[in-house]
Structure formats: C-alpha cells, structure tokens
C-alpha cells in the first residue's frame, strides 16, 4: 500500500491478524494438525532449505525430516504432536539443526493448524541468570516510578536497544510515557502523551494475543505466506514472525527507528501498557532473549499490581483511621451536626478533599475550603436530581453543572452521598481545581492528511513530524480514588446509623412523654371530679356561716373566712390543672402525629 494512502482508517480496515506476510529473517510452515499435510508455507523456504515453497504444499510435514534435525531424532509431525500433548494452547520453542546451523523452532496450534516458525538462533550468553537478576531488581523497587524506570534500564541492558519506554494507557485511551531509558544525546520522551489514535483497536487486541512483537528490520522486505488452492488466510496473531502493519512501519520511519520490539503489560486480562523498545538501526533479538524479556513483562505486571495494591491499602488504612476517629467523636455528642462540624478530626479528612458541606434538616454547615452557602444550596438542589444509588462523583463538575465555573477554585470536583430520606440531606466533599499540563508527542487533533481512498475522508498518520505540543486543561480536580469512595460511603453509613439511633431515642422519649401526658390528663380529671363539687359545698356552707351570724366571735369568723379562702385557692389550683391538662392534650396530639 503506498504511503500516501495510509491512515488510521486504512489500518482499522486492514485485518492485522491475517496479514499473510512474515519478516524475512525466518520461515513458516503450517500443516493440518490431523493429517500432517502442509497447507501453508512462506515463499522464502528456499533461502534456508533446498525446497520449493509451492512444491511443499500438500506434502506430508515429514518431508522436512531429511533437511531438519529434530530433537530426539523423531519425525517432525510426531515431534509437533508430542509438543502439544500436555497443553495445546501454548507456543513451544525448541532448538533444531538446519545444515549444521542452530535454529529456534516455535510451534503453535491455531485452530486446526500446527504452525512451525523457524528463525536463526544467535549465539548469546545464557539468559536465565540475567533475567532472574533483573527480576529481583525490578521487584525491589520502592515506588511505582522507580519500578518503571528500573524496568526500562534493565531491559535496555538486556537487549542493547537505543530507547526503551514504559508506556501506560490512560482511561481515555491515550498513552503516557511513565518510564524511560535512552542513549546519551537522545531526546527524552518521558512524560509525553500520545493520542488514542496511535494504537488502533485491532492493534490493542493483537498486543493482548501476542505479548511480544519484534520488527527486526523496519525497512526490510516482507515475505508472503501462500496456501493451497482455495484455502483461506489463517489467523497469524500468535506468530512471532508476523510482519508489521504498513502503518506501524510508517510510524517507525517517521520517528527514525530501524527496528522495534514490544512487550505487553497485561493486568486483569486488559492491556495496561507496553514496554516499547526502539533502535536506530535494524537489530535482531534472539528468540530466547525475547522469551526472557516476556517473562520480565509478566514480572513487571505483577509488580505494578502489587505496588498499586500497597498504595491503595495504605490509603485505605489512613482513611479508615479518620472514619474511626469521627465515629468515636460522634459518640460524645447528642447532636449530629455538632459531632460532624466540631470534630477535631474533620469530616473532610476521610477523603483527600479540601472541604465538605453537610446539608441536614434544611441547614447547611461548611467545613474547610468550600463554595459559599448560597452556591452550595443551589448545588445541592441540582445534585438531588443526579444522584444514582445515593451517590454522585465527578472531577469535572462544570461539565455537568455550568454554574460551577464561578467557584472552580474551590469545587472542580465533588463527591456527593445521600443520608437517605429521599436525598433531602446530603454530604458533599469538594476538591479544588488542579490545572493539568499535558505534553503531547503528537497533536491530539493532528493536521488532517487527505487520502486517495474514495469515501475515506480525512484521517491522520501517527508519528508524522511534529513538535511537542502543550495542552492545558483547567476546571478539573484530582481524580476521586476508589479508597476515597469507600471511605465516604462508610462515613455516610455511620452518620445514617447515628441519625437513626438518635431518632429512635427521641421516639422513645416522645412515647414516654405521651404516656405521662395521658396520666396527667387522667389524674386531673379525677381530681377535678372528686374535689370540685365537695369544695363548692364547703365554700357555700362557710359563706352561710359568715352571713347568718351563726358564728359571732372573732376567732370563729376568722376560721370560717380561712375556709372560704382555702376553697378559692384549691379551686384555682384545680383550674390550673385543667388548663395544664388542655395543653397536654394538644401536646399529646402533636406527639401522636410525630410518632
């Protein structure tokens, strides 16, 4: 394909798993796994054997026995079947002899085919001790950053390439160089980002299937793989000799690379990143050395997971301490708000937030660096409508809530949890703006290059010459970590439990008050009924004695007047009790509704 027609669309359309070509430093033969008859062969077999590729098609695989010395002096077909007696899905590598020269034979089973790849064995020192030493050094790294750079340094020493990079994929599909080892006087790429378009979806899947890829000579001619008449091209994903796509070749040429080598970093069955190695000149790497580096790729994958887990566990422990202290502090307060807002261990410390707002019972309480109350009130009103499963988080608030642009310095990111009750009461943690400067090795929206393919439109070519381009991203915060989310959810549950417990206590108190009011009501009615009438009779008789002159002496009159006065006082007391009883009935009614 001419270079001026190459673009991302072409590459996405090209079936990279079925290229039908190999690199010229080795040769390939594929035979039916049941019959042993050759179905495919590369057209360069005559370079290594006195055999014609086309003439070999349809012949038994054992036709090779006269020219290739297989281990154990058994036939080639029997050797292949024996190699896969235990595990048919694993590519096996062995040493064979061709015309007195050592070759690596890599056997893989792809569907109904046994695929044999032969490539010269380069005399190298025993690789195993070196690989184990490198693995030990990598595993001893104290930090992730140290791990990335140690991995790049050690792999560069093993393969002697000019540039080795550890390349990490980001959530948006772009890539970032997180570790690097280069020759002196070379331009560093450390910290540079590459757009998602640099590695197509097909290429990502290929890197997952075939975890090591060597392009020994970027400018070298490729060799066609031909099949029997009527045969369809087969999946070459697992072939180590597989030729690179034209787009990758163009990328390397644009970047000034003569050879490339990559190892996939697989974590949780996904392509986490790549160890990408480049050399200015064409350079072959012996298959055993490549296997050693692939083993290191597995070690690096494991080490990255361990480091991430260690960092996560440390954060989790730190946040859990804050959550526990907050829970302990709450136990000393009758009021939820007092416990939350007056705590020495602030509510915001259960995350990496700079501030937090508590919206509770129509009141707003702020701790740390937050927007103004009115702004928080409006934000809470909006947040109630976007909560899913009582939670919402973003590190780009203004993207969802345009009013946030006015207070992005305080709240470019928020984490919202609901205390239940139909999302009326909320806790909102705030993270301030964190301006990000991204150094793009290629402009994300590169200058469009028109293709000659009708209907394709304008697409781009990666690796085209371009100066480093700086992109500044504002109105975003630091990301919310899983550990922060877990701590926030746990804190919210503690607060819910505290509020529920206090509500239960209040219900119990209200119930006791209701019962006391009822008892007071009964007592008042009883006293009023039992005393009011007798008191009236006593007062009437006393007044009769005063006015009828039955009692004439002063002492007697004084006693009778005291009886009248006491009756009035008792009547007043009874009236007060009746008034109190009336109030208690109103309170009881209110309590009844509350309960």
C-alpha positions as CSV (number, residue, x, y, z in Angstrom):
1,X,0.0,0.0,0.0
2,X,1.5,3.4,-1.0
3,X,2.5,5.5,2.0
4,X,0.3,8.4,0.8
5,X,-2.8,6.3,1.2
6,X,-2.0,5.1,4.7
7,X,-4.1,6.4,7.6
8,X,-5.9,5.2,10.7
9,X,-9.0,4.2,8.8
10,X,-7.0,2.0,6.4
11,X,-5.3,0.3,9.3
12,X,-8.6,-0.3,11.2
13,X,-10.0,-1.9,8.0
14,X,-6.9,-4.0,7.4
15,X,-7.2,-7.4,9.2
16,X,-3.9,-7.2,11.2
17,X,-4.4,-10.8,12.5
18,X,-4.4,-12.1,8.9
19,X,-1.6,-10.1,7.2
20,X,-0.4,-13.0,5.2
21,X,3.2,-11.9,5.4
22,X,6.2,-12.6,7.7
23,X,9.5,-11.0,8.3
24,X,12.3,-12.3,6.2
25,X,14.7,-13.4,9.0
26,X,12.8,-16.7,9.3
27,X,10.4,-19.0,7.5
28,X,7.0,-20.5,8.3
29,X,5.2,-23.7,7.6
30,X,1.6,-24.6,8.7
31,X,0.2,-28.2,8.5
32,X,-3.1,-29.8,9.2
33,X,-3.0,-31.0,12.8
34,X,-4.8,-34.2,12.0
35,X,-3.3,-35.3,8.7
36,X,0.1,-33.6,8.9
37,X,-0.2,-32.3,5.4
38,X,1.3,-28.9,4.6
39,X,-1.4,-26.3,3.9
40,X,0.6,-23.0,4.1
41,X,4.3,-22.0,3.6
42,X,6.2,-18.8,3.3
43,X,7.8,-18.1,-0.1
44,X,11.4,-17.9,1.3
45,X,11.8,-21.5,2.3
46,X,14.4,-21.9,-0.5
47,X,16.6,-19.4,1.3
48,X,17.1,-21.8,4.2
49,X,16.3,-25.3,2.7
50,X,16.7,-26.9,-0.7
51,X,12.9,-26.9,-1.1
52,X,10.4,-25.0,-3.1
53,X,7.6,-23.5,-1.1
54,X,4.9,-24.2,-3.7
55,X,6.0,-27.7,-4.2
56,X,5.9,-28.3,-0.4
57,X,2.1,-27.5,-0.3
58,X,0.0,-30.7,0.1
59,X,3.1,-32.8,1.1
60,X,3.5,-34.5,4.5
61,X,5.2,-32.4,7.1
62,X,7.7,-35.3,7.5
63,X,9.1,-34.2,4.1
64,X,11.2,-31.8,6.2
65,X,12.9,-34.7,8.1
66,X,15.7,-35.0,5.6
67,X,16.7,-31.4,6.0
68,X,16.0,-30.6,9.6
69,X,17.3,-32.4,12.7
70,X,14.5,-32.5,15.3
71,X,15.4,-33.3,18.9
72,X,15.1,-37.0,19.8
73,X,15.5,-38.0,16.1
74,X,11.8,-38.3,15.7
75,X,9.7,-37.2,12.7
76,X,8.7,-33.6,12.5
77,X,4.9,-34.4,12.7
78,X,5.4,-36.7,15.8
79,X,7.6,-34.0,17.4
80,X,4.9,-31.4,16.9
81,X,2.2,-33.6,18.3
82,X,4.3,-34.5,21.3
83,X,5.0,-30.8,22.0
84,X,1.3,-30.3,22.4
85,X,0.4,-33.5,24.3
86,X,0.0,-31.5,27.5
87,X,-1.1,-28.0,26.5
88,X,-2.3,-27.3,23.0
89,X,-2.7,-23.6,23.6
90,X,0.9,-22.8,24.5
91,X,3.6,-21.9,21.9
92,X,6.6,-24.3,22.4
93,X,10.1,-23.3,21.5
94,X,12.9,-25.9,20.7
95,X,16.3,-25.9,19.1
96,X,16.7,-27.7,15.7
97,X,19.6,-28.1,13.3
98,X,19.4,-26.9,9.7
99,X,22.5,-27.5,7.6
100,X,24.7,-27.5,10.7
101,X,23.2,-24.2,12.0
102,X,21.1,-23.9,15.1
103,X,17.6,-22.6,14.7
104,X,14.7,-21.9,17.1
105,X,11.6,-23.7,16.2
106,X,8.5,-22.1,17.6
107,X,5.4,-24.3,17.4
108,X,1.9,-23.0,18.0
109,X,-1.5,-24.5,17.3
110,X,-4.0,-22.2,15.7
111,X,-7.4,-23.8,15.2
112,X,-6.8,-26.9,13.1
113,X,-3.3,-25.9,12.1
114,X,0.1,-26.7,13.5
115,X,2.2,-23.6,12.8
116,X,6.0,-24.0,12.7
117,X,8.2,-20.9,12.7
118,X,11.9,-21.3,12.1
119,X,14.4,-18.5,13.0
120,X,18.2,-18.5,13.3
121,X,19.5,-18.9,16.8
122,X,22.0,-16.2,17.7
123,X,24.9,-17.2,20.0
124,X,24.2,-15.4,23.2
125,X,25.3,-15.9,26.9
126,X,22.9,-17.9,29.0
127,X,20.0,-15.6,29.5
128,X,18.3,-17.2,32.6
129,X,20.6,-16.0,35.4
130,X,20.5,-12.5,33.9
131,X,16.7,-12.5,33.7
132,X,16.3,-13.6,37.3
133,X,18.7,-10.9,38.5
134,X,16.8,-8.3,36.6
135,X,13.5,-9.6,38.0
136,X,14.9,-9.3,41.6
137,X,16.0,-5.7,40.9
138,X,12.6,-4.8,39.5
139,X,10.7,-6.4,42.4
140,X,12.9,-4.5,44.9
141,X,11.7,-1.1,43.5
142,X,10.3,1.1,46.3
143,X,7.9,3.1,44.3
144,X,5.9,2.8,41.0
145,X,8.0,5.5,39.4
146,X,11.2,3.6,40.5
147,X,9.7,0.4,39.1
148,X,9.0,1.9,35.7
149,X,12.5,3.4,35.3
150,X,14.3,0.3,36.7
151,X,12.3,-1.9,34.2
152,X,13.3,0.4,31.3
153,X,17.0,0.4,32.4
154,X,17.3,-3.3,32.9
155,X,15.6,-4.3,29.7
156,X,17.7,-1.8,27.8
157,X,20.8,-3.5,29.2
158,X,19.5,-7.0,28.2
159,X,18.6,-6.2,24.5
160,X,21.0,-3.3,23.9
161,X,18.4,-1.1,22.1
162,X,18.8,2.7,21.9
163,X,15.5,3.6,23.6
164,X,13.2,1.6,26.0
165,X,10.0,3.2,27.3
166,X,7.3,2.0,29.7
167,X,4.1,3.2,28.2
168,X,0.8,3.3,30.2
169,X,-2.7,3.5,28.7
170,X,-5.0,6.1,30.3
171,X,-8.8,5.7,30.8
172,X,-9.4,7.9,27.7
173,X,-7.3,5.6,25.5
174,X,-4.3,7.9,25.2
175,X,-0.9,6.8,26.4
176,X,1.7,8.3,28.7
177,X,5.4,7.5,28.9
178,X,6.0,6.7,32.6
179,X,9.5,5.2,32.4
180,X,12.4,5.6,30.0
181,X,16.0,4.6,29.4
182,X,17.8,6.1,26.4
183,X,21.3,6.6,24.9
184,X,23.1,9.8,25.6
185,X,22.2,12.8,23.4
186,X,18.8,11.3,22.5
187,X,15.7,13.4,23.0
188,X,13.8,12.1,26.1
189,X,10.1,11.2,25.7
190,X,9.5,10.8,29.4
191,X,6.2,12.4,30.5
192,X,4.9,12.8,26.9
193,X,1.4,11.7,25.9
194,X,0.3,10.0,22.7
195,X,-3.2,10.2,21.3
196,X,-5.6,7.2,21.3
197,X,-5.3,7.1,17.5
198,X,-1.7,6.0,17.7
199,X,-2.7,2.4,18.5
200,X,-5.8,1.1,16.8
201,X,-8.4,-1.2,18.4
202,X,-7.1,-4.1,16.3
203,X,-3.6,-3.5,17.4
204,X,-4.7,-3.5,21.1
205,X,-6.3,-6.9,20.6
206,X,-3.2,-8.1,18.8
207,X,-1.0,-7.0,21.7
208,X,-3.2,-8.9,24.1
209,X,-2.9,-12.1,22.0
210,X,0.7,-11.9,21.1
211,X,2.6,-10.4,24.1
212,X,5.9,-9.9,22.4
213,X,6.5,-8.4,19.0
214,X,9.8,-7.9,17.2
215,X,10.2,-5.9,14.0
216,X,13.8,-6.6,13.3
217,X,14.2,-4.5,10.2
218,X,11.6,-1.8,9.7
219,X,12.8,-1.2,6.1
220,X,13.2,-4.9,5.2
221,X,11.2,-6.7,2.6
222,X,8.4,-8.9,3.9
223,X,7.6,-12.4,2.6
224,X,4.2,-13.7,1.5
225,X,2.7,-16.8,3.1
226,X,0.9,-18.8,0.5
227,X,-1.7,-21.6,0.9
228,X,-3.1,-24.5,-1.1
229,X,-5.6,-23.5,-3.8
230,X,-8.9,-22.5,-2.3
231,X,-7.6,-22.1,1.2
232,X,-8.5,-19.0,3.2
233,X,-5.9,-16.9,5.1
234,X,-5.4,-18.0,8.7
235,X,-5.2,-16.1,11.9
236,X,-1.5,-15.2,12.5
237,X,-2.0,-13.5,15.8
238,X,0.3,-15.8,17.7
239,X,3.1,-15.9,15.0
240,X,6.3,-14.3,16.2
241,X,7.4,-13.8,12.6
242,X,4.2,-11.8,11.7
243,X,5.0,-8.8,9.6
244,X,4.1,-5.4,10.9
245,X,1.2,-3.4,9.5
246,X,2.2,-0.7,7.0
247,X,1.0,1.9,9.4
248,X,3.4,0.7,12.1
249,X,6.3,0.7,9.5
250,X,5.4,4.3,8.5
251,X,5.3,5.3,12.2
252,X,8.8,3.9,12.8
253,X,10.1,5.6,9.7
254,X,8.7,8.9,10.7
255,X,10.2,8.5,14.2
256,X,13.6,7.4,12.7
257,X,13.5,3.9,14.1
258,X,15.2,1.0,12.3
259,X,13.7,-1.8,14.5
260,X,11.1,-2.1,17.2
261,X,10.3,-4.5,20.0
262,X,7.4,-4.5,22.4
263,X,6.2,-6.5,25.4
264,X,2.6,-6.3,26.6
265,X,1.8,-5.4,30.2
266,X,-1.4,-7.3,30.9
267,X,-3.3,-6.6,34.1
268,X,-6.7,-8.2,34.8
269,X,-6.8,-9.5,31.2
270,X,-6.6,-6.0,29.8
271,X,-3.7,-4.2,28.1
272,X,-2.5,-1.9,30.8
273,X,0.5,-0.7,28.8
274,X,3.6,-1.7,26.7
275,X,7.3,-1.9,27.1
276,X,8.3,-0.3,23.8
277,X,11.8,-0.6,22.6
278,X,13.3,1.1,19.5
279,X,16.7,1.0,17.8
280,X,18.0,3.5,15.3
281,X,19.4,0.7,13.1
282,X,17.9,-2.7,12.2
283,X,18.6,-5.1,15.1
284,X,17.6,-8.8,15.6
285,X,16.9,-10.1,19.1
286,X,17.4,-13.8,19.7
287,X,14.2,-15.7,20.5
288,X,15.4,-16.9,23.9
289,X,16.3,-13.3,24.9
290,X,12.8,-12.3,23.8
291,X,11.3,-15.0,25.9
292,X,13.3,-13.8,28.9
293,X,12.1,-10.2,28.4
294,X,8.5,-11.5,28.0
295,X,8.9,-13.2,31.4
296,X,10.1,-9.9,32.8
297,X,6.9,-8.4,31.3
298,X,4.9,-10.8,33.5
299,X,7.1,-9.9,36.5
300,X,6.5,-6.2,35.8
301,X,2.7,-6.7,35.5
302,X,2.7,-8.4,38.9
303,X,4.9,-5.8,40.5
304,X,2.7,-3.0,39.2
305,X,-0.4,-4.7,40.7
306,X,1.4,-5.2,44.0
307,X,2.6,-1.5,44.2
308,X,-0.9,-0.3,43.3
309,X,-2.4,-2.6,45.9
310,X,0.1,-1.5,48.5
311,X,-0.6,2.2,47.9
312,X,-4.3,1.5,47.9
313,X,-4.1,-0.4,51.2
314,X,-2.1,2.4,52.8
315,X,-4.7,5.0,51.7
316,X,-7.5,2.7,52.9
317,X,-5.9,2.3,56.3
318,X,-5.3,6.1,56.6
319,X,-8.9,6.9,55.7
320,X,-10.2,4.2,58.0
321,X,-8.4,5.8,60.9
322,X,-10.1,9.1,60.2
323,X,-13.5,7.3,59.8
324,X,-13.0,5.5,63.2
325,X,-12.0,8.8,64.9
326,X,-15.0,10.5,63.5
327,X,-17.3,7.7,64.7
328,X,-15.7,7.9,68.2
329,X,-16.1,11.6,68.3
330,X,-19.8,11.4,67.3
331,X,-20.4,9.2,70.4
332,X,-19.7,12.2,72.6
333,X,-22.3,14.4,71.1
334,X,-26.1,14.4,71.3
335,X,-26.3,16.5,68.2
336,X,-25.3,15.0,64.8
337,X,-24.3,18.4,63.4
338,X,-22.2,19.2,66.5
339,X,-20.4,15.9,66.2
340,X,-19.7,16.4,62.5
341,X,-18.7,20.0,62.4
342,X,-16.9,20.4,65.7
343,X,-14.8,17.3,65.4
344,X,-11.0,17.6,65.8
345,X,-10.9,15.0,63.0
346,X,-12.8,17.0,60.4
347,X,-15.3,15.2,58.2
348,X,-13.3,16.2,55.1
349,X,-10.3,14.1,56.3
350,X,-12.0,10.8,55.4
351,X,-11.1,11.7,51.8
352,X,-8.4,13.9,50.1
353,X,-11.0,16.7,49.8
354,X,-10.2,20.3,50.8
355,X,-13.7,21.0,52.1
356,X,-17.1,19.4,52.9
357,X,-20.7,20.6,53.2
358,X,-23.4,19.0,55.4
359,X,-26.9,19.7,54.3
360,X,-29.1,18.5,57.1
361,X,-32.7,19.4,58.1
362,X,-32.7,22.4,55.7
363,X,-29.5,23.8,57.3
364,X,-26.0,24.0,55.6
365,X,-22.8,23.6,57.6
366,X,-19.4,24.1,55.9
367,X,-16.0,22.8,56.8
368,X,-12.7,23.7,55.1
369,X,-12.5,25.2,51.7
370,X,-15.9,25.3,50.1
371,X,-18.2,27.4,47.9
372,X,-20.5,30.0,49.6
373,X,-23.6,28.8,51.3
374,X,-25.9,30.0,48.6
375,X,-23.8,28.3,46.0
376,X,-23.9,25.1,48.0
377,X,-27.6,25.4,48.4
378,X,-28.2,25.6,44.6
379,X,-25.6,22.8,44.0
380,X,-27.4,20.6,46.5
381,X,-30.7,21.2,44.7
382,X,-29.1,20.1,41.4
383,X,-27.3,17.2,43.0
384,X,-30.5,15.7,44.4
385,X,-31.6,15.1,40.8
386,X,-28.5,13.4,39.5
387,X,-27.8,11.0,42.4
388,X,-27.8,7.4,41.4
389,X,-27.9,4.8,44.3
390,X,-27.4,7.7,46.7
391,X,-24.0,8.7,45.2
392,X,-22.5,11.0,42.6
393,X,-18.9,12.0,41.8
394,X,-17.0,13.8,39.2
395,X,-13.7,15.5,38.7
396,X,-15.2,17.9,36.0
397,X,-18.1,19.5,37.8
398,X,-18.5,22.4,35.4
399,X,-19.0,19.9,32.6
400,X,-22.2,18.7,34.3
401,X,-23.2,21.9,36.2
402,X,-22.2,25.1,34.4
403,X,-22.7,27.3,37.4
404,X,-19.7,25.6,39.0
405,X,-17.3,27.6,36.7
406,X,-17.7,30.5,39.1
407,X,-16.3,28.5,42.0
408,X,-14.0,26.0,40.3
409,X,-11.1,27.1,42.5
410,X,-13.0,25.6,45.4
411,X,-15.0,22.8,43.7
412,X,-13.9,21.5,40.4
413,X,-14.6,18.0,41.7
414,X,-17.3,16.8,44.1
415,X,-18.3,13.6,45.8
416,X,-22.0,13.6,47.0
417,X,-23.6,11.0,49.2
418,X,-27.2,10.9,50.5
419,X,-28.2,10.3,54.1
420,X,-31.4,8.7,52.8
421,X,-34.8,10.4,53.3
422,X,-35.3,10.9,49.5
423,X,-32.0,12.7,49.1
424,X,-33.0,15.7,51.2
425,X,-30.0,15.5,53.5
426,X,-26.6,15.3,51.7
427,X,-22.8,15.4,52.4
428,X,-20.7,17.0,49.6
429,X,-16.9,16.7,49.6
430,X,-15.1,19.3,47.4
431,X,-11.8,19.1,45.5
432,X,-10.3,22.3,44.1
433,X,-9.1,22.9,40.6
434,X,-5.9,21.2,39.6
435,X,-4.6,22.6,36.3
436,X,-3.1,19.8,34.1
437,X,-0.4,20.4,31.6
438,X,-0.2,17.6,29.0
439,X,2.8,17.3,26.7
440,X,1.6,15.7,23.5
441,X,4.3,14.0,21.4
442,X,1.7,14.5,18.6
443,X,-1.1,16.9,18.4
444,X,-4.3,15.1,19.6
445,X,-6.2,16.7,16.7
446,X,-3.4,16.4,14.2
447,X,-3.3,18.2,10.9
448,X,-5.6,16.1,8.7
449,X,-4.0,14.3,5.8
450,X,-6.2,13.6,2.9
451,X,-6.1,10.0,1.5
452,X,-6.6,8.8,-2.0
453,X,-9.1,6.2,-0.9
454,X,-12.5,7.3,-2.1
455,X,-15.0,7.9,0.6
456,X,-12.5,7.5,3.5
457,X,-12.3,11.2,4.2
458,X,-9.7,12.9,6.3
459,X,-7.8,10.9,8.9
460,X,-4.3,11.1,10.4
461,X,-0.9,9.5,10.3
462,X,0.7,8.9,13.7
463,X,4.4,9.7,14.1
464,X,4.3,12.4,11.5
465,X,6.9,15.1,12.3
466,X,5.5,17.4,15.0
467,X,6.9,19.5,17.8
468,X,5.9,18.7,21.3
469,X,2.5,20.4,21.9
470,X,1.4,21.5,25.4
471,X,-2.2,21.3,26.3
472,X,-3.6,23.0,29.4
473,X,-6.7,21.5,31.0
474,X,-8.5,23.6,33.6
475,X,-11.7,23.3,35.6
476,X,-10.8,19.8,36.7
477,X,-9.8,18.3,40.0
478,X,-7.7,15.4,41.1
479,X,-9.5,12.2,40.5
480,X,-11.6,10.5,43.1
481,X,-9.9,7.3,44.2
482,X,-11.7,4.1,45.0
483,X,-10.4,4.3,48.5
484,X,-12.0,7.7,48.9
485,X,-15.3,6.5,47.6
486,X,-15.2,3.5,50.0
487,X,-14.4,5.8,53.0
488,X,-17.1,8.3,52.0
489,X,-19.7,5.5,51.8
490,X,-18.6,4.1,55.1
491,X,-18.8,7.5,56.7
492,X,-22.2,8.1,55.3
493,X,-23.4,4.8,56.7
494,X,-22.1,5.7,60.1
495,X,-23.9,9.0,60.0
496,X,-27.1,7.3,58.9
497,X,-26.8,4.9,61.8
498,X,-26.1,7.7,64.3
499,X,-29.1,9.7,63.0
500,X,-31.3,6.6,63.1
501,X,-30.2,5.8,66.6
502,X,-30.9,9.4,67.8
503,X,-34.3,9.2,66.1
504,X,-35.1,6.0,67.9
505,X,-34.0,7.6,71.2
506,X,-36.2,10.6,70.5
507,X,-39.2,8.4,69.7
508,X,-38.7,6.5,73.0
509,X,-38.7,9.9,74.8
510,X,-41.7,11.1,73.0
511,X,-43.6,7.9,73.8
512,X,-42.8,8.4,77.5
513,X,-44.0,12.0,77.3
514,X,-47.2,10.9,75.7
515,X,-47.8,8.4,78.4
516,X,-47.0,11.0,81.1
517,X,-49.4,13.4,79.5
518,X,-52.1,10.8,79.4
519,X,-51.5,10.0,83.1
520,X,-51.7,13.7,83.9
521,X,-54.9,14.0,82.0
522,X,-56.5,11.1,83.9
523,X,-55.2,12.5,87.2
524,X,-56.6,16.0,86.5
525,X,-60.0,14.7,85.5
526,X,-60.1,12.5,88.6
527,X,-59.1,15.4,91.0
528,X,-61.4,17.8,89.3
529,X,-64.3,15.4,89.6
530,X,-63.6,14.3,93.1
531,X,-62.8,17.7,94.7
532,X,-64.6,20.4,92.7
533,X,-68.1,19.6,94.0
534,X,-67.2,19.0,97.6
535,X,-65.1,22.2,97.6
536,X,-68.1,24.1,96.3
537,X,-70.3,22.7,99.1
538,X,-67.7,23.5,101.8
539,X,-67.3,27.1,100.5
540,X,-71.1,27.6,100.4
541,X,-71.6,26.4,104.0
542,X,-68.7,28.6,105.1
543,X,-70.2,31.6,103.4
544,X,-73.6,30.8,105.0
545,X,-72.0,30.7,108.4
546,X,-70.4,34.1,107.9
547,X,-73.5,35.8,106.6
548,X,-76.1,34.1,109.0
549,X,-74.3,35.3,112.2
550,X,-74.2,31.8,113.4
551,X,-70.6,32.4,114.3
552,X,-70.3,35.6,116.3
553,X,-66.9,35.5,117.9
554,X,-63.9,36.9,116.0
555,X,-61.9,33.7,116.2
556,X,-64.7,31.7,114.7
557,X,-65.3,34.2,111.9
558,X,-61.5,34.1,111.2
559,X,-61.6,30.3,110.9
560,X,-64.7,30.4,108.6
561,X,-63.0,33.1,106.3
562,X,-59.9,30.9,106.1
563,X,-62.1,28.0,105.0
564,X,-63.6,30.2,102.2
565,X,-60.1,31.5,101.2
566,X,-58.6,28.0,101.1
567,X,-61.5,26.7,99.0
568,X,-60.8,29.5,96.5
569,X,-57.1,28.6,96.4
570,X,-57.9,24.9,95.8
571,X,-60.4,25.9,93.1
572,X,-57.6,28.0,91.4
573,X,-55.3,25.0,91.6
574,X,-57.9,22.7,90.1
575,X,-58.4,25.3,87.3
576,X,-54.7,25.4,86.6
577,X,-54.6,21.6,86.5
578,X,-57.4,21.7,83.9
579,X,-55.5,24.3,81.8
580,X,-52.4,22.1,82.0
581,X,-54.5,19.1,81.0
582,X,-55.8,21.0,78.0
583,X,-52.2,21.8,76.9
584,X,-51.2,18.2,77.5
585,X,-53.9,17.0,75.2
586,X,-52.6,19.4,72.5
587,X,-49.0,18.1,73.0
588,X,-50.3,14.5,73.0
589,X,-52.0,15.1,69.7
590,X,-48.7,16.5,68.2
591,X,-46.7,13.7,69.6
592,X,-49.2,11.2,68.2
593,X,-48.6,12.6,64.8
594,X,-44.9,12.6,65.3
595,X,-44.8,9.0,66.5
